[in-house]
Amino acid sequence: MSPSSTPSKISTNSQSYKPTKLQQEQLKATVEKTQKTESKTDVKGKHKDKEFYERLNKKNAEAKRSKKSIAKKSVPHIAKKAIKTALLENEDTKEAVNRYEKVRMPDRALKISKNVYDKVVSPQSKMDRIKKAEKGAKATKKTEAILKGRQIKQRSQGAKTLAKVGRHFISLVKWGVSAVSSIPFILPILGMFAAIVIIISIFTSLIPVKQSEFELTKSWTAVTQRDAKHNTDSVTYYTDIDQIMRFMNFKFDAYHVDKEMPKLNSEGNLNFPDASKNADNRGKYKDFLNNLWDDMNDSGNASSYSDFQTIEDLYKMDKTPYYLTKEEQDTYKKISESGLPEYSLYEKILNPLVAPSDKDQNENNDPAVKVVQRYGYDKQGNEFKGIVIQAEAYQPVYAPIDGTYSSNGTTVTLTSKDKKLTLSSLTNLWAKEGQAIKEGQQIGVSYAGDLTLKLEIRNPDDVKTTYVTKKDKEGNVIYDKDGNLVRVKKKTPQFNDVNPAFNLTSVEYLQATTINSDTNVPSNMVESASQIKNWIMKNVPGANLAGISGILGNWQGESSLQASSIQGGNAYNEATAMNPSIGGYAFGLGQWDSGRRVALLNYAKSQKKDWKTSDLQLDYALNQDGTDSAVFMQVAMMSGSSAQATISFYQNWERPTFNAENLQLRQQYAQQWYNYFQNSGGETSDNIPAEYKDKVKPLPKKTDATKASPGNNYPASNGLGNGGNCTFYVYNRILERSGISIYSYLGNGGDWATTGPQHGMTVDSEPKVGDIASFSPGTGGSSDVYGHVGVVEAVNTDGSYLLSESGYSNDKEPTIHWRVMSVTSGITFLTPGK
């Protein structure tokens, strides 16, 4: 091979030389020729051998020098060409390369001529290399600034391209590291990579959130805790945390929420109340977050939506901790509008409700996962380390990650080397314990709708150190000279909880801040709402006010709770009404349309009743509306949040085209009805339902919920922060109305069905006046852990009964409540005894 020829492939191993095929054939021919001359003298043979090996060594040396010379000249060109070829071969990065070429060519600062290139990559001395490297660094920095400014201007057009480049960033880095380690002459030509480094640096500067999942989860949780702390009956806070996380990362980069902030500047910027207590004007980032929350939410004193402020409102206010300069505002706005995913740095998991073969599983088409309960503190102030995502009953569920399978009842856990993911509320599970599951593989179906998703990731900063037995390469245990086992230190990163919403491609939160006031309830709807609420309480076993309020909120949005309502204010037309193919002509409380409208009218005729009555429509909704009747009953029985009940009814019963503003308005309506009935629908003995006032003798005293009677050893507070204790009240009430002192150590309300008969109580098959109703955990809106107890005050001819109780719902002070209940499973009736 002549020095002037260009090799198609250059060996990167300079430590060993392998003869070419031609040289091997020449060597073989020479050996054969030598063997034919064996008859010649040994001296002459040895002389021939010596000459042969001298010629061979000389040829090898020349070949090595030739290859090194060629490599020095050709490696820069090959490496540059290889990088460009690798990027052009990928459809996702091809457009970015072409766009970059167009951007850089007109600018002299970005143009690398052959002469400059030769000077950078072919220095003649070590000192030249150092000087050229310093000069190259300055040029690169200047180039980066120019391109960054240009890229910001073009970001709106290039956002999708940049996102694609980002997805290939990790593989590009791995390729680059491999190239550097394998080509010994690569270091002098690192200037070649300036363009790629610039693109990468620009991409990272556009990423909205830069914290680790662990620190971001801490920040997120701190904001939810602030929301929960300020929740009242009038306002339910669900602050838009995404915009807070974006702003904090823009202003402080990858901050640590529990660490101290930088010292304040001379103008007092970053001066916020909690930090001002410190002599050095310092504070923690959590203090800053708390004050940011206060300024966004009127310090928790909001009484109308005009009291709230957005991040954009705050960062425009000069001489405040949140102020951004005009240039920073422009940059922040462009980042917000760039289209880049909020949490693009984090490794993504699959949407568990979309099959991997489905085109929607593609990142660009992936439908948003609808979150009905977010990560962090809930309305009651309990920390929830997961998210609840909306799903339909018996919807297929797919593995979001690869992992080893384990299950416990309706819960599945997938564990990989660095992740542990848990999905709850599943059924039809088929896999075996310890089985390897691939992401996208179906693992079951949703049991009754919504799923709970939890995610843990190994945290390199949370390491557990253990000592394990040392083994050799063959796996044999190693002993020291004294015969003792040799142990070595092993550090294992621990699993930490993170917000799984960060790792999903697209998320949509269905919880939003709502302001609720009793005065906001329309007076012309109170009578209709009360009829609907009382009918459901009477006819749906285990109905709960939160669920009923969710239905009322939706129906107020549909028909203003008017049973005679026809869509658009149209008049009744028999031919149109009975034509199932005609839509946009909806009837009644729920605005039944098309085939459902016709079914409602036919049912009214079969019952010989007017379709415009609320009782007829409620009967149809509960018993005759096909599969929607099951949804109606399920929502009516929902406990907890009226907002969540509103979401469930909106998505599964109403099924309109999704509109976030419309849903938020319905949630507001629902919370208003919930507050109205809580505050005026019979909380105390003064507000007992009118039709029962003469039936209950004696009426309970308000002090039954607050002051202990003789022998009452139950705690007056339930310890959950929501007022009185049900067991405390029931002891007082039974003593008051029956003169019986029940056993004072029966445990939680849900335990009484078991402990009561052990201490003189008898079980009744149906409710009787004076009975104790013991709710098993989770029944009828009771605690999922403790259950509940109340007192049967009256029994109706249809079997329903009036219940008095305390420690129910979210009262701040002990209060007596009244409910009309139907007999249902999970509630045990106990006669106190004598």
Secondary structure, DSSP 8 states (H G I E B T S, - for coil): --TTS--SS-----S-----HHHHHHHHHHHHHHHHTTTS-HHHHHHHHHHHHHHHHHHHHHHHHHHHHHHHHHHHHHHHHHHHHHHHHSHHHHHHHHHHHHHHTT-GGG---HHHHHHHH--SSHHHHHHHHHHHHHHHHHHHHHHHHHHHHTHHHHHHHHHHHHHTHHHHHHHHHHHHHH-TT-GGGGGGGHHHHHHHHHHHHH-S--S-HHHHHHHHHHHHHHHHHH--SSEE----HHHHHHHHHHHHSS--TTSB-----TT-TT--HHHHTSTTS--BHHHHHHHHHHHHTGGGT--SGGG---HHHHHTSTTSTT---HHHHHHHHHHHTS---TTTTS--B--TTS-TTSGGGSTTT---EEEEE-SEE-TTS-EE-SEEE---TT-EEE-SS-EEEEEETTEEEEE-SSEEEEEESEES----TT-EE-TT-EEEEESSS-EEEEEEEEEEEEEEEEEEE-B-TTS-B-B-TTS-B-EEEEEEEEEEEE-GGGGBS-EEE----EE--GGGS-GGGHHHHHHHHHHHHHHSTT--HHHHHHHHHHHHHHHTT-TT-BGGG----HHHHT-TT--S--BTTTTB-HHHHHHHHHHHHHHT--TT-HHHHHHHHHHTSTHHHHHHHHHHT--S-HHHHHHHHIIIII-----HHHHHHHHHHHHHHHHHHHHHSS-SGGGS-GGGTTTSSS---GGGGTS--TT--S-SB-SSSSSB-HHHHHHHHHHHHH-----S---SGGGHHHHTGGGT-EEESS--TT-EEEE-TTGGG-BTTTBEEEEEEEE-TTS-EEEEEES-TT-SS--EEEEEE---TTEEEEE---
